[in-house]
């Protein structure tokens, strides 16, 4: 039993290490993935803060007039979603399928679940690294972690939240890619899924101001709870209890792991 467990973890590590090296060597992808969230933070944060920051309705619905601070957790959630679901995990899997490398992995004596977890972990590592860079840029722009947790606990909460939501969306991206036959098809599906998930998460605006039917959609969106947890870590503001936020992101990870492992059995 210990040997089987060690072998399983070793398989996950091998897939994760390949994904990490692959990301580092792709310089254009590396630079783009680092610049994109910072561009969102600067353009949306500075651009919208001049109008929303002085909005009485925004202040009442969020408890703050600092839109840039409000936006930082949303950008962290965006990084976890976009990087893991579509860019790192889903596209990486599809490229492996297109160029024949996936067949070499599947015939190797490794668990299908370890491939799923390893690829998602590779994307999650990238997302957390991007997230920490976003926090540094936000600090340069004047945003400080001002919640009641304190800096070490807040950073720990950010990493834990990004890990579980990133792993969940990474595995979801791989699971979807495993059922499709072309990169073009994956791109269409990802755009169809990613944008509603992101815009209905409270990343750019508070979910409390949404119409009832949109609020209902936000309440079943796992990214909503991840963004809420991240916002609590950064600003101390929150819509849902922190225990509920963490319970949802962990449950989402566990559920997608189970579903993804079942779907992966038929991959060939």
C-alpha positions in Angstrom: 0.0 0.0 0.0 2.7 2.6 0.9 4.5 1.7 -2.4 1.4 2.2 -4.4 0.8 5.6 -2.7 4.4 6.6 -3.3 4.1 5.6 -7.0 0.9 7.6 -7.3 2.5 10.7 -5.9 5.6 10.2 -8.0 3.4 10.1 -11.1 1.7 13.3 -10.2 5.1 14.9 -9.6 6.4 13.8 -12.9 3.4 15.2 -14.8 3.5 18.4 -12.8 7.3 18.9 -13.4 6.8 18.4 -17.1 4.0 21.0 -17.2 6.2 23.5 -15.2 9.2 23.1 -17.4 7.1 23.4 -20.5 5.6 26.7 -19.2 9.0 28.2 -18.3 10.5 27.3 -21.7 7.6 28.9 -23.6 8.8 32.5 -23.2 5.9 34.1 -25.1 3.4 32.3 -23.0 5.3 33.1 -19.8 5.5 36.8 -20.5 1.8 37.0 -21.7 0.5 35.2 -18.7 2.3 37.5 -16.3 1.4 40.7 -18.2 -2.3 40.0 -18.7 -3.5 40.0 -15.1 -1.4 43.1 -14.4 -3.0 44.8 -17.4 -6.4 44.0 -16.1 -5.5 45.3 -12.6 -4.1 48.6 -13.9 -6.7 49.3 -16.7 -9.8 48.2 -14.8 -8.6 49.3 -11.4 -7.4 52.7 -12.2 -10.0 53.3 -15.0 -13.1 52.3 -13.0 -11.9 53.6 -9.6 -12.3 57.2 -10.7 -16.0 56.7 -11.3 -17.1 53.8 -9.1 -14.9 54.9 -6.2 -17.0 57.9 -5.7 -20.3 56.1 -6.3 -22.5 56.1 -3.2 -24.3 52.9 -4.3 -20.9 51.1 -4.8 -19.8 52.2 -1.3 -23.0 51.0 0.3 -23.0 47.7 -1.5 -19.3 46.9 -0.8 -18.4 48.8 2.3 -15.5 50.6 0.6 -14.8 53.4 -1.8 -11.5 51.9 -3.0 -12.4 50.0 -6.2 -8.8 49.0 -6.8 -8.6 47.1 -3.5 -12.1 45.6 -4.3 -10.8 44.5 -7.8 -7.6 42.8 -6.6 -9.3 39.6 -5.4 -11.3 39.5 -8.6 -8.1 39.5 -10.6 -6.8 36.7 -8.5 -9.9 34.7 -9.2 -9.6 35.5 -12.9 -6.0 34.2 -12.8 -7.1 31.0 -11.2 -10.0 30.5 -13.7 -8.4 31.6 -17.0 -4.9 30.1 -16.4 -6.1 26.7 -15.1 -9.2 26.0 -17.0 -8.4 27.1 -20.5 -4.7 28.0 -20.9 -2.5 25.7 -18.8 -4.5 22.5 -18.2 -7.1 22.3 -21.0 -4.9 23.6 -23.8 -1.9 21.6 -22.6 -3.9 18.4 -22.6 -5.3 19.2 -26.1 -1.8 19.8 -27.5 -0.6 16.5 -26.0 -3.5 14.8 -27.7 -3.0 16.5 -31.1 0.7 15.7 -31.2 0.6 12.2 -29.9 2.3 12.6 -26.6 -0.9 11.7 -24.7 -0.8 8.2 -26.2 2.7 7.7 -24.8 1.5 8.7 -21.3 -1.6 6.5 -21.4 0.3 3.4 -22.3 2.8 4.0 -19.5 2.1 2.2 -16.2 0.7 5.3 -14.5 -2.7 6.0 -13.0 -5.2 8.1 -15.1 -6.0 10.1 -12.0 -2.3 11.1 -11.5 -2.3 12.6 -15.1 -5.4 14.6 -14.3 -4.0 15.8 -10.9 -0.6 16.5 -12.3 -1.8 18.6 -15.2 -4.1 20.6 -12.9 -1.3 21.1 -10.4 1.0 22.4 -13.1 -1.6 25.1 -14.0 -2.3 25.8 -10.3 1.4 26.4 -9.7 1.5 28.9 -12.5 -1.7 30.6 -11.3 -0.5 31.0 -7.7 2.8 32.5 -9.0 0.9 34.9 -11.1 -1.3 35.7 -8.1 1.6 36.6 -5.9 3.0 38.9 -8.7 -0.5 40.6 -8.9 -0.3 41.3 -5.1 3.1 42.9 -5.5 1.9 45.1 -8.4 -1.2 46.0 -6.3 1.0 47.0 -3.4 3.0 49.3 -5.7 -0.3 50.8 -6.8 -1.1 51.5 -3.1 -3.3 48.5 -2.2 -2.5 47.0 1.2 -3.8 43.8 2.8 -6.1 45.4 5.3 -8.2 42.6 6.6 -8.3 41.4 10.2 -6.3 38.3 9.6 -2.9 39.9 9.4 -0.4 39.5 6.5 0.8 35.9 7.1 -2.7 34.5 7.6 -4.1 36.5 4.7 -1.4 35.2 2.3 -2.0 31.7 3.5 -5.7 32.1 2.9 -5.0 33.4 -0.6 -2.7 30.5 -1.5 -5.2 27.9 -0.1 -8.1 29.4 -1.9 -6.3 29.7 -5.2 -5.0 26.2 -4.8 -8.4 24.5 -4.4 -10.3 26.6 -6.9 -7.4 26.4 -9.4 -7.2 22.6 -9.0 -10.9 22.3 -9.5 -11.0 24.4 -12.7 -7.8 22.8 -14.0 -9.3 19.4 -13.7 -12.5 20.6 -15.3 -10.5 22.0 -18.2 -8.7 18.7 -18.7 -11.9 16.7 -18.4 -13.6 18.9 -21.0 -10.6 18.6 -23.3 -10.6 14.8 -22.9 -14.0 14.7 -24.5 -13.2 17.0 -27.5 -11.3 16.3 -30.7 -9.9 19.7 -31.7 -8.2 22.7 -30.2 -10.8 24.9 -32.0 -13.6 23.1 -30.4 -12.0 23.5 -27.0 -11.6 27.2 -27.5 -15.3 27.6 -28.3 -16.4 25.6 -25.3 -14.0 27.5 -23.0 -15.2 30.9 -24.1 -18.8 29.8 -23.6 -18.0 28.6 -20.0 -15.3 30.9 -18.7 -16.8 34.3 -19.4 -20.1 33.7 -17.6 -18.3 32.1 -14.7 -16.0 35.1 -14.4 -18.6 37.9 -14.8 -21.0 36.2 -12.4 -18.4 35.7 -9.6 -18.4 39.2 -8.2 -14.9 39.8 -9.5 -15.7 43.2 -11.1 -18.8 44.2 -9.2 -20.6 43.1 -6.0 -23.1 40.2 -6.4 -25.4 41.9 -3.9 -26.4 44.5 -6.6 -27.4 41.9 -9.2 -31.0 41.1 -10.2 -32.5 38.2 -8.3 -32.1 35.7 -11.2 -28.5 36.6 -11.7 -27.8 36.5 -8.0 -29.2 32.9 -8.0 -26.7 32.0 -10.8 -23.9 33.7 -8.8 -24.8 31.7 -5.7 -24.2 28.4 -7.5 -21.0 29.6 -9.1 -17.9 28.2 -7.2 -15.7 31.1 -8.3 -18.1 33.4 -6.4 -17.0 31.8 -3.1 -13.4 31.8 -4.1 -13.5 35.5 -4.9 -15.3 36.2 -1.7 -12.6 34.3 0.3 -9.9 36.2 -1.5 -11.6 39.5 -0.9 -11.9 38.7 2.8 -8.1 38.0 2.9 -7.2 41.2 1.1 -9.8 43.7 2.4 -11.7 42.1 5.2 -14.9 42.5 3.2 -17.1 39.5 2.4 -20.6 38.5 1.4 -20.7 34.9 2.6 -19.2 33.3 5.8 -15.6 32.3 5.3 -16.4 28.8 6.4 -18.9 28.5 3.6 -16.4 30.0 1.0 -13.8 27.4 1.9 -16.3 24.5 2.1 -17.6 25.3 -1.4 -14.1 25.6 -3.0 -12.9 22.4 -1.4 -16.1 20.5 -2.3 -15.8 21.8 -5.9 -12.3 20.4 -6.0 -13.3 17.0 -4.6 -16.4 16.8 -6.9 -14.5 17.6 -10.1 -11.7 15.2 -9.1 -14.2 12.4 -8.8 -16.0 13.3 -12.1 -12.8 13.9 -13.9 -11.3 10.6 -12.8 -14.4 8.8 -14.1 -14.4 10.6 -17.4 -10.6 9.9 -17.8 -11.1 6.2 -17.7 -12.4 6.3 -21.3 -9.7 8.5 -22.7 -7.6 6.8 -25.4 
